[in-house]
Amino acid sequence: MINAEDLRIGDIVQTNKDCMFPKDTLCIVTEIHPDRQHNDKKGVVSLKAVNGEDDGPWGTWCCNIDGVPVTPEILRKNDFKEEVEGMYFTRPIRTRADSTLARYLAVERKKYAWAIFIKYYNVKGYALLCHIKYVHELQLVLRIVKFSPEMKV
């Protein structure tokens, strides 16, 4: 279950039970409404199926949706270069024209999550941004570093 406050419009989620969509349908968040009357439901979201084969968007409680786990396949589909099979991925970050340091986003598999770093070529060290588990969290990180939040799943 995801709280409405943790979502952004355009995030990709999946249904965790049959509601307006069958269970495990990949959907895009189109609207977010925190609902203060039903605290156990964690808010309401409007969803549209990723495959676009419905006439939505349709509303559902946030308790009916879950995050989509980040996988190596999803990272590969979204222009991350696999450096260590299934464990370490990189993607260049555009730098300003006057900058001499080229930097990149590194995603490394940890025990129960993924760690995202900003690293610089030819410089030791890194900056840990955060740990993530789900695609909607990765989309937020990509927005922060000025990548398009649109994802292929």
C-alpha positions in Angstrom: 0.0 0.0 0.0 1.2 3.5 -0.9 0.1 6.7 0.8 -1.3 9.4 -1.4 1.4 11.8 -0.1 4.1 9.5 -1.5 2.8 9.7 -5.1 3.2 12.1 -8.0 1.1 12.4 -11.1 2.7 10.2 -13.8 4.0 7.6 -11.3 3.7 4.0 -12.3 2.0 1.6 -9.8 0.2 -1.7 -9.9 -3.1 -2.8 -8.4 -2.9 -5.3 -5.5 -6.4 -6.7 -5.9 -9.3 -6.5 -8.3 -10.8 -3.0 -8.2 -11.5 -1.0 -11.4 -8.6 -2.9 -12.9 -7.7 -6.6 -12.5 -5.1 -7.5 -9.9 -1.5 -6.7 -10.9 -2.5 -4.2 -13.7 0.3 -1.6 -14.3 -1.3 1.9 -14.1 -0.2 5.5 -14.3 -1.4 7.9 -11.6 -3.4 10.8 -13.2 -4.9 12.4 -10.0 -4.2 12.3 -6.3 -6.7 13.1 -3.5 -5.7 12.6 0.1 -8.9 11.5 1.9 -9.1 12.6 5.5 -12.3 10.8 6.3 -11.0 7.2 5.7 -7.5 7.1 7.2 -7.3 3.4 6.7 -7.6 3.8 2.9 -4.6 6.3 2.7 -6.3 8.5 0.1 -7.8 8.1 -3.4 -6.0 8.1 -6.8 -7.1 8.1 -10.3 -5.4 5.6 -12.5 -5.1 4.9 -16.2 -3.8 1.5 -17.5 -0.3 1.7 -18.9 -1.3 -0.2 -22.0 -4.0 2.4 -22.7 -6.7 -0.2 -23.4 -9.3 1.3 -21.1 -11.5 4.4 -21.2 -10.3 5.6 -17.8 -9.0 7.2 -15.7 -10.7 5.4 -12.8 -10.5 6.1 -9.1 -9.4 3.7 -6.4 -8.3 3.8 -2.8 -4.6 3.9 -2.2 -4.8 0.7 -0.2 -5.6 -1.0 -3.5 -2.3 -0.2 -5.1 1.4 -1.1 -4.6 4.7 0.0 -6.0 6.2 -1.8 -9.0 9.6 -3.3 -7.8 12.7 -2.0 -9.6 14.3 -4.8 -11.6 17.4 -5.0 -13.8 15.1 -5.4 -16.9 13.3 -2.1 -16.0 16.7 -0.3 -15.6 17.9 -1.7 -19.0 14.7 -0.6 -20.7 15.3 3.0 -19.4 18.8 3.6 -20.7 20.8 2.4 -17.8 24.0 0.6 -18.8 24.6 -2.6 -17.1 28.2 -2.6 -15.6 28.0 -5.7 -13.4 25.4 -8.2 -14.4 22.2 -7.6 -12.4 24.0 -5.6 -9.7 25.3 -2.3 -11.0 23.9 0.2 -13.6 24.9 3.6 -14.8 23.4 6.5 -16.8 25.2 9.7 -17.7 23.9 13.0 -16.4 24.2 15.9 -18.8 26.6 18.6 -17.4 26.7 22.3 -18.1 28.9 23.3 -21.1 31.4 25.1 -18.8 31.8 22.1 -16.5 34.9 19.9 -16.8 33.5 17.1 -14.6 31.3 14.5 -16.2 29.0 12.9 -13.8 26.6 9.9 -13.9 23.8 8.3 -11.9 24.8 4.8 -10.5 22.2 2.3 -9.3 23.5 -0.5 -7.2 21.6 -3.5 -5.9 21.8 -3.8 -2.1 20.3 -6.6 0.0 16.7 -5.5 0.0 16.7 -2.4 -2.1 18.7 -0.4 -4.7 21.1 2.5 -3.7 21.3 5.5 -6.1 24.5 7.5 -6.2 25.9 10.5 -8.1 29.4 9.8 -9.2 32.0 11.7 -11.3 34.2 10.1 -13.9 37.9 10.0 -12.8 37.1 11.2 -9.3 37.0 8.8 -6.3 34.0 9.0 -4.0 30.3 9.4 -4.5 27.2 11.0 -3.1 24.5 8.6 -2.0 21.1 10.1 -3.0 18.7 7.4 -1.5 17.7 3.8 -1.3 14.7 2.8 -3.4 12.6 -0.3 -4.0 9.9 0.8 -6.4 9.6 2.4 -9.8 7.7 5.4 -8.5 10.6 6.1 -6.2 13.0 5.9 -9.1 10.8 8.2 -11.1 11.1 10.8 -8.3 14.9 10.5 -8.3 15.0 10.9 -12.1 12.9 14.1 -11.8 15.3 15.5 -9.2 18.3 15.0 -11.5 16.4 16.5 -14.5 15.7 13.3 -16.4 12.3 12.6 -17.9 10.2 10.7 -15.3 8.5 8.7 -18.0 9.5 5.1 -17.6 9.2 1.9 -19.7 8.1 -1.1 -17.7 
